[in-house]
Amino acid sequence: MPALLDLPVKKWGAVGGGAALALLPFVAYSFLPVTFLFTLCLLVVLCRRSSKLSKTDAVYGLAGAFGAFAIFLLWMLVYADLKGFVVYHFINNQFYYAHYIPFSFGAVLKSLRPSVLPENLVQTLAVLTLLIGSLILVVKTRYKLAALIAIAGIFSLDARGGTTFHDGAFVVAALGLVSQMLPVWLDETRFRLSSCAAVLVGCSLLVGVHAVSSPFGEDYVQRKRSGFHPFMASNDLIDQKIRDYAHPDERILVLPYNPNVYIEADRLPIKKYHDYLPWEADYAKHPVKGYERDICVDLPKDLPPVIYFNNWIVWGLWKPEQFMGCAVEILHTQYGQLPGIPDVYVRKDRLAQ
């Protein structure tokens, strides 16, 4: 933003910006387009002779990028598996998961339409704030093309047209843009920031109170009584049964996908698997050598004491029998279903104890 607005770029700001930009693709594979577009935006500004973005600023940015990448690489080599990261983060996403993403321009355009439906309110807020921030940016900057490239980068975060957790990055980026551009506009009008501070704080407070209001249907008195406390395992009957049959040092498996169960039951997933979805079955057919991941091979070797299986039809299209029929068969032959709890399966030897 300082580069687009012809403001001085501080040394550590350039270093931090370069570091953040370099790490984006490693945070999420879907951030590759925005990384490319933001970089292109900076290059367009840098190539303008009248730009206040100097080559020194670019050097600091590159230093931050290389420094961040070096730290990331060192961390991966010491604590993780670099090749495994490449296999599962890039190869798996590009060659297997990408075929299942419901991407279409129609879905993107639909997600940009204003809506007052509860599930679309946050997305609508993000779209409106992005439009406001983009308008101010295009008006204030001398580098119209670079500004449009940067805005396109933010729009790329909404490639799936999601209105739930899939639009999280888009929402954060849109709010980030408007939070930087509004002060620029307000500071040049008769409404100085100091006079608007109380109104902005009040609006933020109202939005914040509404945003964090209880999703569990509790009223104010009930929320006040519950207070703040460290994580507590769920007392739901399903979670209690899982803890009864799986000891604290044992691991469980949830199929096809429901990571909340691990948290609420206070049990870790088995090695290599916390879920199993159609694209993972595709990868199992053509794995990278040394990084085989096939539930039909691994599950029979080490059966967990409890498997949570909710028979979810993935996105309404793929039944579990279609991509992990072996696991479904194991459930029917090696496990018993708890009476009255249809989703919890206990290994037969443990069930007999």
N, C-alpha and C positions, 0 to 999 in steps of 0.2 A: 504493500500500500504506500509506504513512503516513496518508493521509486515511481509509482504511477502518479503521485501527487506532487512530484518535484520537491519533496522534503528531504533534508539531510538524512542519510542512512548511517546510524551509529555502528561502530565497529562490531560490538557484541551483538547488535541486532542482526547484522549481516551474517555473522557466524552462526547465531541461533537459527536464522531463517534457512541458511544452507543445510544445517544439520537436520532440521525438521523435514525439509523437502527431500533429502536423500533417504530418510527413513520411511517415508510414506509407503513405497511399494512393499516394504517388509512388514508393515503393520497389517496391510490388507492387499491382496492381489488386485482387487478392483480399484485401487488407488493409482494404478499405473497411468491411466489417461490423464488424471488431474495433475500428476507429477510432470508428465510431458508438457501439458498445456501451460502450467505455471512457469516451467523452465523456458518455454518458447516466449511467453509474455515478457519475462525478464530480458531475454536476448533482444527482443524487438525494442525495448526501452534502451538497452545498452548501446544498440547500434545507431541510435539517434544522436547526432553530434551535440545537440542542445540539451541533452539529458544531464541531470545532476547525478545520475548513477554512474560513478566512475569505475575505471578498471580496478582501482584499489578495492572498492566495495565488492566487485566480482571476485577478486582474489580472496577476500575474507569469507565470502560465501562459499567458495570452493574449499577453502580450508575447513570450514565447519562441516561441509558435506563429507569430505574425505575423513575427517576426524570422527564423525559419527559412524561412518561405515566401518572404520577401523575398530572402534569400540564394539560395535555390533558383531563384527567378525570374530574378534577376540572372545567375546562372551559366548558365541556359538561354539567355538572350538574348545573352550574350557568346560562349559556346562551343558552343552547340547550336542546335536548331531547335524552338522552343516549340510551334508548330503541329504539326510532325511528331511531337513527343512526345505531344500530345493525340490525334492521329490513330491512331498505332500502339499507344499504351499504353492508351487508354480506348476509343476508337471500335472499333478492331479487336478488342479483347478482348470488349467487350460485345455487339457485333452479329454477330461472325463466330466467334471462338474459343469463345464460351460455348456454342454449339450442339453442340460436339464434346466438351465436358467430360463424362466419365462420372459425373455427379453422381447420387447416390441415397442416401436415408436408410439403405437396407440396406447399402450399401458403407461408410457411416460407422460404423454399429453393428458391422459385421464387423471393422473396423479397431480397435475398442475392446476386442475380446475378447482376453484374455491368450493368448499363444502362445509356445512355446519354439522355433519354427522359426527358423533363423538369420536369415532376411530380415525377421522380425517382432520380434526381440528388442528393438531400439531403440524401436520403437513401443510395445511392451508396457511397457518401462521408463518411457516418457513418460506413458502412461496411469496407471500406478501412482503415479508422483510427482505427477501432477495431482490424483488422488483424495486423496492424503495432504495436499497443499498446500491443496486446496479445503476439506477437512474441518477443518483447523486454522483456516483463514480464517473459515469460517462460524461456528465455535465462538467465536472470539476477538472478532469484530467486533460492534458494536451495529447495524450497517446491513446486515441480512440480505439485503434486496432488492438493494441496491447490489452486495453481494458476489456474489450469484447472477448479476447482469448481467455483472460482470467475468469470472466463470468461463465464462459463455456466450460471451463474446468470445474467450476462449482456445479453446474448443471450435470456434468458427467457423473457426479456422485449419486444422482437419482436415476441411473440407467435402468434399474429394474422397475421403476415406477411404484415402489413400495410405499405403504402408508402406515406401516407398523415399525418393527425394529430395523427393517432393511433400509429405511430412510434416515437412520440416525446420523450418519456422516453428513448428509445433505442438510439436515436441520442445523447441526452445529456450525457448518460452514456459512449457511445463510445468516444465522444469528450473528456470527463473527463479523461478517461483512457489514451488516447494518449497524452493529455496535461501533465499528470504526468510522463509518461514513456519516452517521447522524451528528456526531460532535463537529465534524468538518463543516456541515451545513449550518448547524445551530450557531457555531462560533462566528459565522459571517452574516448573521441576521440580527435583527434588533432583540431577539430573545436570546440573551446570553446564556451560557451553560449554567451559571450560578443561579439565575432566576428560574431555570427549568429543573434544577436538581431535585427539588422536593417533589415535583410532579412525577418525574421519572422514577424516583425511588418509591413513591407511593404506588405507581402502576406496577413496578417490578414486584413489590410486596404482594399486591393483590394476585398477580399472575402466579407468583411462587406459592402462595397459600393454596390457591386452587390446584396447582400442579402436584403438590405433595399431599393433598387431601387423601384420606385413607382409601385405598383400592379394595378394602375388605368390608366395606359397608358399615364401618363403625362411625358413631357420631363423635362430636368433639369431646364429650365427657369420657367416653371409652378410650379414645386416643390419649387423652391426658392421663388417664389412670395407668395405661400400659407403659408410658414413659419410654426412656431409652435404655436398652440393655444389649449385651453381647448376643451373638447368634445363639439361638436355642433350637434344638431339634424339634421337628414338627410332632405334634401329638395326634395327628391324623391316624386312623386305624390302619391304613395301608402302610404308612411309615413305621408304625409300631410293630407290625407283623414282620416287616423286612428286618428290623433290628433284632427281633426275637429269633429269627432263623439265620441271620448272618452276624457273626461276632464282630466286634469293633476292628479286629485285625484282619478280617476277611473282606473280599471285594465282591461286588455284584455287577450285573449287566442289565442295561435298560435297552429295550428294542421296541420299535426301530429308532425312535428319537424322543427323549424327554429328559434333558439334563437336570431339570428341577428335582427329579426324584433323588439324585445323588445328594443334593444339598439338604433336602427335607428329611431324608432317611439317615443322613450323617454317615454315609458309606461311600467309599471310593470305587471307581470303575475298574474292571479287570484290565490287565496289560493289553495295550494296543487298541482297545475298543471301548468307547463310551456311547457309541451308537452304531448303526449299520444302515446305510441308505443305498439307493440304486446305483449311484455313480461309484460308490465304493466296491460294489459287486463287479462293476465294469473294470475297475482298476485291478481287481483280484485276478481277472482273466489274462491281463498283460502287465504284470508288475515289473518294476525295476529290480534287477538282481540284487539280493541282499535286503530288499525292502518289501518282501512278500507280506500281504495282508489279506488273508482269506479266512473268513469266519468258519467256513465249512471244514477247514483244516485245523484251525487253532482251537475252536470251541470244544471239540471232543477230547482234546488232550488235557484240558484243565477246566472242568465244569464248575462254575461258581455255585455257591449254595443257594442263591436266589437270582431269578431272572424276572424282571418286570417287563411284561409284554402286553401292549395295549392294542395290538392289531390295527395300527393306524395305516390307512391307505394314503401313501405319500402324495400330497397335493391332489388327492382325489383321483389319482391315475394309476399308481403302482401298488398292488397288494404285496404284503410281505412274502407270500408264496412265490411271487414272480422273481424276486431277486435274492431271497435267503430262505429258500424252501428247506434246506438242510437244517437251519436253526429251528424252524417251525416243527420239523420232524423230531428233533432232539427234545423239544418241549413236550411233545406228546408221548415220547418213549422213556425219557430219563427224569422227567419232572412231574410233580403233581400240583394241581391247582388248588389253592386254598378255598374252602367253602365260603361262599358269600363275598369273596374278593376275587373277581374274575381276572385281574391283571397280574396277580402275584403268583409265580410258579416257584416251588421249592423242590430242590433235588430230593429224589425219593428216599435215599438213605438218611438224609437230614429230617425229612418229614416223618420217618418212622421212629425217630428218637423221642 
